[in-house]
Amino acid sequence: MTTAEPLLHARDLHKSFGLTPALDGASLTVAAGELVAVMGPSGSGKSTLLHCLAGITRPDRGTISYQGRDLTTCSDAELSALRRGEFGFLFQFGQLVPELTCLENVALPLRLNGVRRKAAEARAGEWLDRLEVADVATKRPGEVSGGQGQRVGAARALITGPKAVFADEPTGALDSLNGERVMKLLTLAARESGAAVVLVTHEVRVAAYADREVVVRDGRTRDLAPAR
């Protein structure tokens, strides 16, 4: 459920790569527990916006407030700590570590935060079960289907109990059936845990899972009517 207090608030973001502008005054507010779909054509700046919100890319100008804290003034170490503990990530191809089993991949964020292996893997097993992929726990990413891999990635994104999850085209490499399954399970798990989700997509059927849709075009943002 959304609240009046914004969890994330980006204002007047500008970002260029060389002479090419990616963001040109983009703004976005995300409430705690809200699922926002960011849409737009290829090259519109939507992924750059996501990366700025998540502290992966620093904007050239503008402000990004997370729980009242200005991310644009944070050190790299402070941003890294946020990404490990309070932010979760899900990308188009999962980006799972190929040498680790699926269970170890899901446990990895906890291990990086100092949780002992046995406790981390026990929690990882619970999340694999929640995302309906417990049967692939001992397999490596190359041994599972695309849909299974994305659900493993969703479990990894949510295992730390993040306040915000950033998903960049999480169904882009999947067929429609697997895409729908990933979105249903991701949405359910995020709502149960209270995480906000910022979802970049170009697919209307994926955006339909969101509470609100924002369109990025030529580096600028525009809110649409509520998706529900």
N, C-alpha and C positions, 0 to 999 in steps of 0.2 A: 504494500500500500504506500502511496506517495505521501510526503509531508510538505508543509509550507516552506520549511527551511531548505535551501539548496545544498546539496552535497558538493556539487561541482558547478562552478560558474566561470565561463570563459568570456572575455569581453574584448572586442575589437582586435582579434588576432591577425597578425600579418606574418607571412613566411614566404621567403623566396629561395629557390635553389639556383644559384647563379643569377642569370637575368630573367629566369622564369618564375613568376609569382604563383604560389600554390594557395595561399590564403590572403584575402584582401578585405579584412574587416569582419571576419567570421566571429559570431558570438553564439553561446549555447549555455543553457542552464539545465542541470539534471538534479532531480530531487532524490532523496534516499529511497531506495526500493523501486524506483521508476525504471522502466525499460523504454529506451529511446532508440528509434531506428534513424540512422543517418543515411540518406539516399542521395543519389546524384549520378550523372554520367561519368564515364572513365575520364580521369584527369581533372575532375572538378575540385579536388582538394579534400575530399571526405576522409581519406586515409591519413592525410597529413593532419587534419583536425583531430582525429582519434589519437594519433601519436603524440600530439601536443598535450592533449588532455591527460594522457597517461604518463607524461613526464619522460617519454622516449626522445622526443624532439623538442628543442627549445624554440619558441617563436621569436621572430625578430623584434616584434612589438606587440603590446597587448598584455593583459593580465589573465591568470588562471588561478582561481581560488578553490582550494579543496578544504572543506570544513573550516573556512575562514583563513586558511594558510595560503600565502601566495607562492605557488609552485615555481614561478619564474625567478624567484630570488633564492630558491633552495640550492644547496650544493649537490654535486653529482652523487655523493655518498648518501645524502638525505633522500634524494629521489630514488636511488637504488633500494634503500630500506623500505620506502613506500611500496615500490613495485614487488618486493619480496613478501611484504606482510599485509598490505591493505588493498592492493590491486591484484586482479586476476586477468589472465590473457588467454584468448582463443583465436587462432589464426586459421587462414583458409586450408592450409595443409597440415595443421596440428602442431608441426615443429616439435615432435617428440624426439627424444634422444634415441637413435637407432640401436645403440649398444645395450640399452637398459630394457628390462621387461616392462610391460604395461604397468604392473604394480609398482615397480621402482620409479617409473616416470611420474606417476601420480603422487608418490611419496616424496619426490625430489624437492618441492618447495618447502616442505616441513623439515627435511634433512638440512637444507641450506639455512634454515632458521634455528638449527641446533637441536631439533627433536631427535631422540634416539631412534635407531632403525626399527626396532620391534614395534614401538608405539606409532611411528610414522606409517609403517606398512599396514598396521591394523586399521588405521583410519583410512588409508588408501583403499583397502579392501572394502570398507563400508561404502566409500564413494563409487567404486566400480560397480558395486551391487545396486546402488541407487540409480546409476546411469545405465543399468541393465547390460553390463559388459563384464561381470565377474568371471565369466568363463574364459576370458582372454588374459587373465592376470599374469600368467607365466609366459605368455607369448611376447615376442618382440614386435615393434611397430610394423616391420616389413612382413609379418606373418598374419596381419589382420586386415579386414576390409576398410575402405575409406570411411564408411559410416561408423564402424566400431572405433577406428582411430580418432575420429572427431569426438565421440562420446568419452573416450579416454582423456582427450584433451580438455573436455569440459569438466571432467572430474578433477583434473590437475588444476584448472583455473579456479575452482571453488573450494578446494580442500583447506586452504588457509583461513576460510571464513572472511573473504574480502568484502570491503564495503562497496567496491565498484569493480565490475568486470568489463573489459574492453574486448569486443569480438569483431574481427575484421574479415568479412566475407566467410563466415564459418561454414556455410553450406555451398560455397562457390564451386567446390570440386566434387560435389555429390549429386546423385540423381535425385529426382523429386521425392521419391519415397523415403530415402535415407535422410534427405534434407529436412523433411517434415518430422521425422522421428527425432533427429538431433534437436530441432527447435523446440519441440514439445517437452523433451526431457530437460533441456537447458533452461527453458522458461520456468518449468515447474520447480526445478532445483534452486534456481536463483530466487524465486519468490518465497520458497520455504526458508531459505537462509537470510532473506532480507537484503540481498545484494542489489544495487543498481546495475543496469546493463546498458552500455552504449554499444550499439550494434551497427556496423557499417555493412550495407547491402545494396545491391541494385535490383533485387527481386521483390516484387510486390507481395508475393505470398509469404515471404520471410518477414517483411515489414509489418504484415498484418498481426504478428504476435506482440507488437509493441503497444505501449500506452499512447505514444506520440511519435509523429514523424517529422523529421527536419530535412529539408532539401538543401544541398550544397551545390551551388552553380557559380562558376567563375570565382571561386574562393570566398563566396559570401553565403550566408545561411538564411533560410526562411522557414518558419514553422508552418506546418499544414494543420488541418483540423485533426482532432484526436483520432487515432487509428481504430479505437473501439467505440 
